[in-house]
Amino acid sequence: MSAKSGDVRLSARAQAAALAVATVAARIGFIAAGASALDLDWRDLALRYDGHVYLRIAKTLPALYVAQKYKYLPGWFPLYPALIRAAGALTGDLRVAALLVSIAASVASVLLFFRLAGHFSKRPGLAAALFVFFPPMWLVTGSLAFVEPLMIGAAIAAVCAAMEDRPWAAGVAAAVAALTQKSGFLVAVILALIVWSRRGRLDRRWLAALSLAPAALAALQIYLWLAFGDPLLNVRIQREIFGGALFSLPFSAFLRGVLVPGAFGGPVRRAAISVSGFLYLAIAVVAWRRRNAGQEPLLIWLGVTLAFFFSLGGYWAFHSLPRFLLLAAPAAVLLVEPLLPKGERWLIAAAALILVPYLAGLLEIVEFEYFLQKVWGPGYFAAASRELR
């Protein structure tokens, strides 16, 4: 190996180390800021959003979903709770375990993104540095007890493996995504379309590898059938929770949310969600018009995700949109990076923009806290804090 190639490798390692440190520091900082904003013990942030559900599922293991008075648990997928339970054996507190799993998954996602960016960008370090903080909901989900870091990390790993023609690694990553989040099945769809676009067909290796994701889902549904007598129990629960039909005319739920006030969150939050949706759509339009060579996998990734989530119906189709669209965030960041100015001066001037995801994220969790307290009651989370440790 030449000295020059050795220097390049050392530089990549140094960048990866810096990205890992920045990811951890950003998320610890957000946890501290969030705990202060909500006047909570930082560990109790793990109970917010769906966190308390995942911790309850973790407590049912190894008898998944069983022996719990909460009938809605099978509506959430099992892989993240399993990791929480495993980490809880080390931390002694499931709340801490949930936060650590999210942070660890965020670090893995950023490092995998750094590797993936090398296939599409001349500035993979810059693209990955953006992905540490942006979009703002990525910072929120990577700091609190959300499943998104695990699913997005699996999606990035799957696409990276596809770019490197490693079908079984891609298939395993797609299966992980499918068992992590209800929308995780989209990763296998995205993979199939990317491989088809690159190779013109799906050969036996890829067909076999991509079958791992539906096989993993089939195993989960069979378990629900055997344990509860209903193979579609999770689908029925999600339909009930979602607040309406699962699907509607494309963009109808989004436009209704933009124009009509919701049950929680004021005009600022509604505007933030609207901006998020329009920004993803703008990135898709600009990238499609430019259609730079080699960006087809990113356009497929972004297009499939937007087509699915903008066709959802029900109340949460709008109010959870920034969270749903995080599956498209890696592709969106890589499509935006070539549009950014060249040179280092603007980077120094733009460094203060990392405050934007912090401010947007704090606004999000503060407004959502009012909704949680209204739905679950003021005593629920205090009791859950004592129970779910």
C-alpha positions as CSV (number, residue, x, y, z in Angstrom):
1,M,0.0,0.0,0.0
2,S,1.3,3.4,-0.9
3,A,1.9,6.1,1.6
4,K,-0.8,8.1,-0.3
5,S,-3.4,5.4,0.0
6,G,-2.5,4.9,3.7
7,D,-3.1,8.6,4.3
8,V,-6.5,8.4,2.6
9,R,-7.5,5.4,4.8
10,L,-6.3,7.2,7.9
11,S,-8.3,10.3,7.0
12,A,-11.4,8.1,6.5
13,R,-10.9,6.5,9.9
14,A,-10.4,9.9,11.5
15,Q,-13.6,11.2,9.9
16,A,-15.5,8.1,11.0
17,A,-14.3,8.6,14.6
18,A,-15.2,12.3,14.5
19,L,-18.7,11.5,13.2
20,A,-19.2,8.9,15.9
21,V,-18.2,11.4,18.6
22,A,-20.4,14.1,17.1
23,T,-23.4,11.8,16.9
24,V,-23.1,10.8,20.6
25,A,-22.5,14.3,21.8
26,A,-25.4,15.7,19.8
27,R,-27.8,13.2,21.2
28,I,-26.6,13.5,24.8
29,G,-26.9,17.3,24.4
30,F,-30.5,16.9,23.2
31,I,-31.4,14.6,26.0
32,A,-30.1,17.1,28.5
33,A,-31.9,20.0,26.8
34,G,-35.1,17.9,26.5
35,A,-35.1,16.9,30.2
36,S,-34.6,20.5,31.1
37,A,-37.4,21.8,28.8
38,L,-39.9,19.2,30.2
39,D,-38.5,19.3,33.8
40,L,-38.1,15.6,33.8
41,D,-35.6,13.0,35.0
42,W,-33.6,12.4,31.8
43,R,-34.3,8.7,32.0
44,D,-38.0,9.4,31.8
45,L,-37.6,10.8,28.3
46,A,-37.5,7.1,27.3
47,L,-41.2,6.9,28.1
48,R,-42.3,9.6,25.7
49,Y,-43.9,9.0,22.3
50,D,-44.0,5.2,21.8
51,G,-41.2,4.6,24.3
52,H,-43.5,3.4,27.1
53,V,-45.0,0.9,24.7
54,Y,-41.7,-0.6,23.6
55,L,-40.6,-0.9,27.3
56,R,-43.8,-2.7,28.1
57,I,-43.1,-5.1,25.2
58,A,-39.6,-5.6,26.5
59,K,-40.9,-6.6,29.8
60,T,-43.1,-9.4,28.2
61,L,-40.0,-11.1,26.8
62,P,-39.3,-14.0,26.2
63,A,-43.1,-14.5,26.0
64,L,-43.6,-11.8,23.4
65,Y,-46.7,-9.6,24.0
66,V,-48.0,-12.1,26.5
67,A,-49.0,-11.5,30.2
68,Q,-49.8,-7.8,29.8
69,K,-53.0,-6.0,30.5
70,Y,-52.4,-3.7,27.5
71,K,-54.0,-5.2,24.5
72,Y,-52.5,-2.8,22.0
73,L,-48.9,-4.1,22.4
74,P,-48.9,-6.5,19.3
75,G,-49.4,-3.4,17.1
76,W,-45.6,-2.6,17.6
77,F,-42.8,-4.7,16.2
78,P,-40.5,-6.8,18.3
79,L,-36.8,-6.2,17.4
80,Y,-36.3,-2.9,19.2
81,P,-37.9,-4.2,22.4
82,A,-35.7,-7.3,22.3
83,L,-32.6,-5.1,22.1
84,I,-33.9,-3.0,25.0
85,R,-34.3,-6.1,27.1
86,A,-30.8,-7.3,26.2
87,A,-29.3,-3.9,27.0
88,G,-31.4,-3.7,30.2
89,A,-29.5,-6.7,31.6
90,L,-26.4,-4.5,31.5
91,T,-27.8,-1.2,32.6
92,G,-30.3,-2.4,35.2
93,D,-32.9,0.1,34.0
94,L,-35.0,-0.4,30.8
95,R,-35.3,3.4,30.4
96,V,-31.6,3.8,30.2
97,A,-31.3,0.8,28.0
98,A,-33.8,2.2,25.5
99,L,-32.0,5.5,25.2
100,L,-28.6,3.7,24.8
101,V,-30.0,1.4,22.0
102,S,-31.3,4.5,20.1
103,I,-28.0,6.3,20.5
104,A,-26.0,3.2,19.4
105,A,-28.2,2.7,16.4
106,S,-27.8,6.4,15.5
107,V,-24.0,6.0,15.6
108,A,-24.2,2.9,13.4
109,S,-26.6,4.6,11.0
110,V,-24.3,7.6,10.6
111,L,-21.2,5.4,10.1
112,L,-23.1,3.3,7.5
113,F,-24.2,6.5,5.8
114,F,-20.6,7.7,5.6
115,R,-19.8,4.4,3.8
116,L,-22.8,4.7,1.5
117,A,-22.1,8.4,0.8
118,G,-18.8,7.2,-0.8
119,H,-20.8,5.7,-3.6
120,F,-22.6,8.9,-4.5
121,S,-20.7,11.9,-3.2
122,K,-17.2,13.4,-3.6
123,R,-17.7,14.8,-0.1
124,P,-18.9,11.8,2.0
125,G,-17.7,13.4,5.2
126,L,-19.7,16.5,4.7
127,A,-22.8,14.5,3.7
128,A,-22.4,12.4,6.9
129,A,-21.8,15.5,9.0
130,L,-25.2,16.9,7.8
131,F,-26.8,13.6,8.6
132,V,-25.7,13.8,12.2
133,F,-28.1,16.7,12.8
134,F,-30.5,16.9,9.9
135,P,-33.4,16.5,9.4
136,P,-34.5,17.8,12.9
137,M,-36.7,14.8,13.6
138,W,-33.7,12.5,13.0
139,L,-32.0,14.2,16.0
140,V,-35.2,13.8,18.1
141,T,-35.6,10.1,17.2
142,G,-31.9,9.3,17.6
143,S,-31.9,10.8,21.1
144,L,-35.1,9.4,22.6
145,A,-36.6,5.9,22.7
146,F,-37.6,5.7,19.0
147,V,-37.4,2.7,16.7
148,E,-36.3,4.9,13.7
149,P,-32.6,4.8,14.2
150,L,-32.6,1.0,14.0
151,M,-34.8,0.8,11.0
152,I,-33.0,3.6,9.1
153,G,-29.6,2.0,9.9
154,A,-30.9,-1.3,8.4
155,A,-32.2,0.6,5.3
156,I,-28.8,2.3,4.8
157,A,-27.0,-1.0,5.3
158,A,-29.3,-2.7,2.8
159,V,-28.8,-0.1,0.1
160,C,-25.1,0.0,0.7
161,A,-24.9,-3.8,0.3
162,A,-26.9,-3.5,-2.9
163,M,-24.4,-0.9,-4.3
164,E,-21.6,-3.4,-3.5
165,D,-23.5,-6.4,-4.9
166,R,-23.8,-8.3,-1.6
167,P,-27.3,-9.8,-1.8
168,W,-27.3,-11.7,1.4
169,A,-26.1,-8.8,3.5
170,A,-28.8,-6.7,1.8
171,G,-31.4,-9.3,2.5
172,V,-30.6,-9.7,6.2
173,A,-30.7,-5.9,6.6
174,A,-34.1,-5.7,4.9
175,A,-35.3,-8.5,7.2
176,V,-34.1,-6.4,10.2
177,A,-36.0,-3.4,8.9
178,A,-39.1,-5.5,8.4
179,L,-39.1,-6.7,12.1
180,T,-38.3,-3.3,13.4
181,Q,-41.1,-1.0,12.1
182,K,-44.4,-1.6,10.3
183,S,-43.1,0.4,7.3
184,G,-39.9,-1.5,7.2
185,F,-41.1,-3.8,4.4
186,L,-40.5,-0.9,2.1
187,V,-36.8,-1.5,2.3
188,A,-37.1,-4.8,0.4
189,V,-39.2,-3.0,-2.2
190,I,-36.6,-0.3,-2.6
191,L,-33.9,-2.9,-2.8
192,A,-35.7,-4.8,-5.5
193,L,-36.2,-1.7,-7.7
194,I,-32.6,-0.5,-7.2
195,V,-31.1,-3.9,-8.2
196,W,-33.5,-4.1,-11.2
197,S,-32.5,-0.6,-12.3
198,R,-28.8,-1.5,-12.0
199,R,-28.8,-5.0,-13.4
200,G,-31.9,-5.1,-15.6
201,R,-33.2,-8.2,-13.7
202,L,-33.3,-10.0,-10.4
203,D,-31.3,-13.1,-10.5
204,R,-31.7,-16.1,-8.3
205,R,-29.3,-14.8,-5.6
206,W,-31.2,-11.6,-5.2
207,L,-34.6,-13.2,-5.3
208,A,-33.5,-15.6,-2.6
209,A,-31.9,-12.9,-0.5
210,L,-34.9,-10.5,-0.8
211,S,-37.2,-13.3,0.3
212,L,-35.7,-13.0,3.8
213,A,-37.8,-9.9,4.6
214,P,-41.2,-11.4,3.8
215,A,-40.2,-14.6,5.5
216,A,-39.4,-12.7,8.7
217,L,-42.8,-10.9,8.5
218,A,-44.5,-14.3,7.9
219,A,-42.8,-15.7,11.0
220,L,-44.1,-12.8,13.1
221,Q,-47.7,-13.2,11.7
222,I,-47.6,-17.0,12.4
223,Y,-46.5,-16.2,16.0
224,L,-49.5,-13.9,16.4
225,W,-51.8,-16.6,15.0
226,L,-50.5,-19.2,17.4
227,A,-50.4,-16.9,20.5
228,F,-53.6,-14.9,19.9
229,G,-55.5,-16.7,17.2
230,D,-55.3,-13.8,14.9
231,P,-52.6,-13.6,12.2
232,L,-53.5,-10.0,11.4
233,L,-53.8,-8.7,15.0
234,N,-51.1,-6.1,14.5
235,V,-52.7,-4.8,11.3
236,R,-56.1,-4.4,13.1
237,I,-54.5,-2.6,16.1
238,Q,-52.6,-0.2,13.8
239,R,-55.8,0.5,11.8
240,E,-57.6,1.4,15.0
241,I,-54.8,3.6,16.3
242,F,-54.2,5.3,13.1
243,G,-57.4,7.3,13.3
244,G,-59.1,6.4,10.0
245,A,-58.5,4.5,6.8
246,L,-54.9,3.4,6.3
247,F,-54.8,4.8,2.8
248,S,-56.4,7.7,0.9
249,L,-56.0,9.6,-2.3
250,P,-52.3,10.7,-2.7
251,F,-51.6,14.0,-0.8
252,S,-55.2,14.3,0.5
253,A,-54.3,13.7,4.2
254,F,-51.3,16.0,3.8
255,L,-53.2,18.9,2.3
256,R,-56.0,18.4,4.9
257,G,-53.4,18.6,7.7
258,V,-51.8,21.7,6.2
259,L,-55.1,23.6,6.0
260,V,-57.1,22.2,9.0
261,P,-55.9,22.6,12.6
262,G,-55.4,19.3,14.4
263,A,-56.2,18.0,17.9
264,F,-52.8,19.0,19.3
265,G,-50.1,21.4,18.3
266,G,-50.6,24.9,17.3
267,P,-49.9,26.7,14.0
268,V,-46.2,26.6,14.5
269,R,-46.1,22.9,14.8
270,R,-48.4,22.5,11.8
271,A,-46.3,24.8,9.8
272,A,-43.1,22.8,10.7
273,I,-44.8,19.6,9.5
274,S,-45.9,21.3,6.3
275,V,-42.4,22.7,5.6
276,S,-41.0,19.2,6.2
277,G,-43.3,17.6,3.7
278,F,-42.9,20.3,1.0
279,L,-39.1,20.2,1.5
280,Y,-38.9,16.5,0.7
281,L,-41.1,17.0,-2.3
282,A,-39.0,19.9,-3.5
283,I,-35.8,17.7,-3.2
284,A,-37.5,15.0,-5.2
285,V,-38.6,17.4,-8.0
286,V,-35.1,19.1,-8.2
287,A,-33.3,15.8,-8.2
288,W,-35.6,14.4,-10.9
289,R,-35.1,17.4,-13.1
290,R,-31.3,17.2,-12.7
291,R,-31.1,13.4,-12.9
292,N,-27.3,13.3,-12.4
293,A,-25.5,10.1,-13.5
294,G,-25.5,7.5,-10.8
295,Q,-28.3,9.0,-8.7
296,E,-30.9,6.5,-9.8
297,P,-30.8,4.4,-6.6
298,L,-31.3,7.6,-4.5
299,L,-34.2,8.7,-6.7
300,I,-35.8,5.2,-6.3
301,W,-35.3,5.3,-2.6
302,L,-36.8,8.8,-2.2
303,G,-39.6,8.2,-4.7
304,V,-40.9,4.9,-3.2
305,T,-40.9,6.4,0.3
306,L,-42.7,9.6,-0.7
307,A,-45.3,7.7,-2.8
308,F,-46.1,5.4,0.1
309,F,-46.3,7.9,2.9
310,F,-48.1,10.7,1.0
311,S,-50.8,8.1,0.2
312,L,-51.6,7.3,3.8
313,G,-54.9,8.3,5.3
314,G,-56.1,8.8,8.9
315,Y,-55.2,11.5,11.4
316,W,-51.6,10.4,11.9
317,A,-50.7,10.5,8.2
318,F,-50.1,14.2,8.7
319,H,-49.1,14.6,12.3
320,S,-46.4,11.9,12.1
321,L,-45.2,12.8,8.6
322,P,-41.7,14.1,9.6
323,R,-41.1,10.9,11.5
324,F,-42.5,8.7,8.7
325,L,-40.4,10.4,6.0
326,L,-37.2,9.8,7.9
327,L,-36.9,6.6,5.9
328,A,-36.2,8.9,2.9
329,A,-33.8,11.2,4.8
330,P,-30.5,9.4,3.8
331,A,-31.4,9.6,0.1
332,A,-32.6,13.2,0.5
333,V,-29.4,14.3,2.2
334,L,-27.3,12.7,-0.5
335,L,-29.3,14.4,-3.2
336,V,-29.0,17.8,-1.5
337,E,-25.2,17.6,-0.8
338,P,-24.1,18.3,-4.5
339,L,-26.2,21.5,-4.4
340,L,-24.3,22.9,-1.4
341,P,-21.5,25.5,-2.0
342,K,-17.9,24.5,-2.4
343,G,-15.2,25.8,-0.1
344,E,-14.7,25.9,3.6
345,R,-15.7,29.5,4.5
346,W,-19.4,28.8,4.1
347,L,-19.1,25.8,6.3
348,I,-17.8,27.9,9.2
349,A,-20.5,30.5,8.6
350,A,-23.2,27.8,8.4
351,A,-22.0,26.0,11.6
352,A,-24.6,27.9,13.7
353,L,-27.3,26.2,11.7
354,I,-26.9,23.1,13.9
355,L,-29.1,25.1,16.4
356,V,-32.0,24.7,14.1
357,P,-32.6,20.9,14.7
358,Y,-32.2,21.5,18.4
359,L,-34.8,24.3,18.5
360,A,-37.2,22.5,16.2
361,G,-36.8,19.3,18.2
362,L,-37.4,20.9,21.5
363,L,-40.6,22.6,20.1
364,E,-41.7,19.2,18.9
365,I,-41.3,17.3,22.2
366,V,-42.7,20.2,24.3
367,E,-45.9,20.4,22.2
368,F,-46.2,16.6,22.0
369,E,-45.9,16.4,25.8
370,Y,-49.2,18.3,26.2
371,F,-50.9,15.7,23.9
372,L,-49.4,12.8,25.8
373,Q,-50.6,14.1,29.1
374,K,-54.1,14.7,27.7
375,V,-54.3,11.2,26.3
376,W,-52.7,9.2,29.1
377,G,-53.5,11.4,32.1
378,P,-51.1,13.2,34.4
379,G,-50.4,10.2,36.6
380,Y,-49.7,7.6,33.9
381,F,-46.1,8.5,33.2
382,A,-45.2,8.8,36.9
383,A,-46.5,5.3,37.5
384,A,-44.8,4.0,34.3
385,S,-41.5,5.5,35.5
386,R,-41.7,3.3,38.6
387,E,-42.9,0.2,36.7
388,L,-40.7,0.3,33.6
389,R,-37.2,0.3,35.1
